Amino acid sequence: MLRLIAFILCYSLSFSLYAVQRYQSSIDSSEWNVSSSPIFCEMVHPIDSFGNGRFTYSSGGELAFQLQVQQAAAPINNVANLYSVSPFWREPEQRELAQIAISKGRVPIYIGGNLAKRMLHELEAGRHPTLHYKDLTSYEDDVVVALSSANFHQQFSLFQQCISAALPYGIDQLKDTVVNFDKNKHHLSKKQLEKLKDIVLFASIDRNMQIEVHGHTDSQGRRIYNKKLSERRSSAVEKYLLAKGVSADQITHHSYGEAKPVDSNKTKAGRANNRRVNILINLE
């Protein structure tokens, strides 16, 4: 008991002689909530009277941790110390893990890659990843924010399952999808439809995703005919997306005929490259 009291006193005094604002959910109120999809996994931990900590994983991306606050932080350059602290019922121990830059706004702390993985490891081991920094408003008080490992393990298992099932690539690999067409054709083949399936999946999950469909042709034939052909090509793609459940509010389409080639129309290969629909994806 004396050793525990000494640890608590040293832990407190090591931060500062100013007032200390401590934020950590109690054992009874500690929650971890997982939401999952094939493209995004999230595990959120509400922190009483403060905000929340959240681990995220995007398909094709990296694991990350974000600390979100209820009140936006003031634009003061600052640094937080990240510790791993044993719960009070264990042998007292405090490990310093890293120093983290603090940004202004509602997400003052972002941690990616291996350090985010280390935080999960500490939680899995029953320890509390703890951030300590100066109050960003007064710049005098110490702020200590801890993630509780209580009720963590079951939700962590669900989070791991989501990551394992996530697509191996992200939306960045679909941002400039090109669907090519044979001469004078506008109907979509099975091969072309395969290219569109993943766009449908991402768009159905992220309703803020905007899709621009641009139809093009080569320069053979009359311009009026080519303009109408490019319209049929862009419309074919748009109709497929709509039929698969993508919202009409997410799609705009344009038809340029032969006006915007990406290759020379003087060669067979160049004309084949120009007979296309470009699908541009914007994330709001």
N, C-alpha and C positions, 0 to 999 in steps of 0.2 A: 504493500500500500504506500509506504514512504517513497519507494522508487517511482511509483505512478504519479504521486503528487509532485515530486521533483521534476519529472519529465514535463508535466503540464505547465509548471512554472517556467521552466527553461524555454518551452515551446512558445509561450506567450511573450516572455521578455525578449526572445530573439527577434521578434517582429518589430516592435517599436515601443517608445514610451508614450506615444499618442494613444488616443482611443482606438479600439479595435472593433470593426464591424464584422461579425461572423455570420456566415450564411451556410447552413447545411440542413437538409431535411432530416427529421428524426427517424428512428428505426420504424416507428409505426406509420409515418406518412411517406416514407421513401417509395417511389415508384419508378419503374422503367417501362416505357411503352414503345412497342415496335410497330412500324408500318412498312409494308413491303410491296414490291411490284417487280416485274422482270428488268426494270431499268433503274430503280432507285430503292435503297434500303435506308431506314432511319430508325434510330433508337434514342428516345427523348427521356431526359430525367428532369422533372420539375424541381426547382430549388426554392424552398419556401421564402417568400418576401423578396425574392431577387430576380428570378427569370428562369432559365433552364440551360442545361448542357445537353448537347446532342451529337451523337456519332452518326455520320452519313457515309454512304457508299453509292457512287453512281456507276452504272455499267461502263466498262472501259476506262474507268477513272481510278482514283485512289481513295482510301479510307481517310476520313477527316473528322476532327472534333471542333465544334463551335460552341463558344459560350455566348448566350444571348441574354441581354439585360432588359428589364422593364423600362428603364429610363436610359435614353441615349447618352453615351459617355461624352464628356467635354473633349474638344480637340487639343489634348495635351499629350505630347510625346511621353511615353512611359514604358516601363518594363515590368512584367510579372514574373515571379519565381514559381516554378512548378515543383511541388513536393509529392511524395507518397508517404502517407501517414497511417500508422496502424490504428485500428479502432481501440477505444478505451479499455475493452475487456481483454486485450492481448498484451504481450510484451511491448513496452513502449519503444517505438522506432520511427524515425523520420529520415527519409532519403530525398536528397535534392536531385531532380531529374533534368531540369533545363531552365533557361531563361527565355521568356516569350515576349515578343513585341506586342504592345497594345495599340489598337487602332481606334479612331473615333467612330461613333455610331452605335447601333443596337447590337452589333456583333464585334465587341472589342478584341476578342481573342479567337484566332483560327490556328489550329494545329493539324498538320497533315502527315501522311506517311508513317514512318517507323515510330515516331513519338506518339502518334495517336494509337498505334498498336500497343505500345508500352503502357499507355493509360488503361487500355482494356485488360492487359495482363495483370496490372496492379489490382484492378477491380475484381478480376476473376480470383485473385489470391486473397481477396477479402480486405484489401487495403483501400484507402481513400485518396485518390488524386486530389491535391489541394493547391489552389492558386492563391498567391499572396501579392498584393500590390497596393500602392498608395491610392487613396480615394481620388477619383478623377475630377471631382468638383472642388473640394477644398484643398486637395493635394497635401493634406496633413494626416488625416486618419488612415489607419491601415485597414485594408479589406481582405478578409480571408474567406474564400469560397471553396467548399469541399463537395465532391461527388460521393454519395453514400453507396457502399457496396451491398446494402440491405436490399433484398428482393431483386438482385441483379441477374443471378445465374440462369433462371428459366428464360427470361427475355433475351439474354445474350445468346442462348442456344437458338432461338428463333431468328435473331439477327444474323448469326452465322449461316443458318439455312438459307436465308434470303440472299446473302452474298454468294453462296455456292451455286444458287440457281440463276443468278443474274446473267444477262447476256454478256458475252466476252468483248463486246465493242459498245461504244457510246454513240450519241447523236452526232458527234463531230464527224464520224465516218460516213454519215448520210447527208451531210449538209449540201453537197453538190452532186447529187445523183443525176446521171444522164441515162435516158432511155433512147436508144437508137432505133430507126425504122428502115425497112426496105423501101425501095423506090415506089412512090405513089401510094404507100400503105399508111394506114392510121389505126388499124385494129391492134390490140395488145395480144402478144403471144404469151405462152406459158413462161418463157424465159423472162420476158419483160415484166410480167406480173410478179415473179419472184423478187425482182428488184424493189417492188413497191410494198411488199408485205411488211417489212420492218418499219417503213415510214408510217404505215397504218398503225402498227403497234405503238410506236412512240407518240404519235398524235392522239391516240385514244387515251393514253395515260396522262400526257401533259397537254391539257386543253388550252394552255397559253401559246403553244407552238403554232407558228404561222407558216403556211406553205405557199410558195409562189411557183406556178407552173407556166413555163415559157415554151411555146411551140415554135419550131423552125423547119426550114426545108433547104435543099440545095438550090442552085440557080437555074436548073433545067426546067423548061416550061415557062408559061407566061406568069408574070408577077401576080396578077389577080388570082389565078389558079393556085399559086404557091401560098398566097396569103390565106385562102380558104382551107388549103390542105394543112397548114400549120395550126389553124383554128380547130380542125377536126382532131389533130393529134393532141393538142393541149386539152380539148374537151374530153377525149377518151380517157386520159389520165385522171382528170377531175371527176368524171363520172364513176370511175372505179373507186377512188378514195371515198366519195360520198356513199357509194353502195356498201362499203365496208364499215361505215359508221363514223367516218371523220366528219366533223361539223362543217357546214357551209361557211360559217364565220371564220374558219381557220384557213380557207383556201381562196386565193385569187389566181386568175390565169390571164396570160397575155399571148398574143400570136404575132410573130414578126415576119412570117414568110421567109424570103431569102435575104432579108436586110442585115442579119447579124451572123455571118459565117464565122466558124472557129477554125476553118481550114480552107485550103485552096479548092475552088470549084473546078479547077482545070484537070484534076486527077480523080480517078475512080475512088481511091481511098479517102481523098479529101471530101468528096461529095457524100460519101457514106457517113463521115463524121458530122457533116452539117445537117443531115436528116435526123433530127433529134427533138427530144423534150428535155429541157433542163428543169430540175426540181430544186429550188432554193429554200432552205429552212432557216427561219429566224426564231430565236428564243427571246420572248419579251421578259 
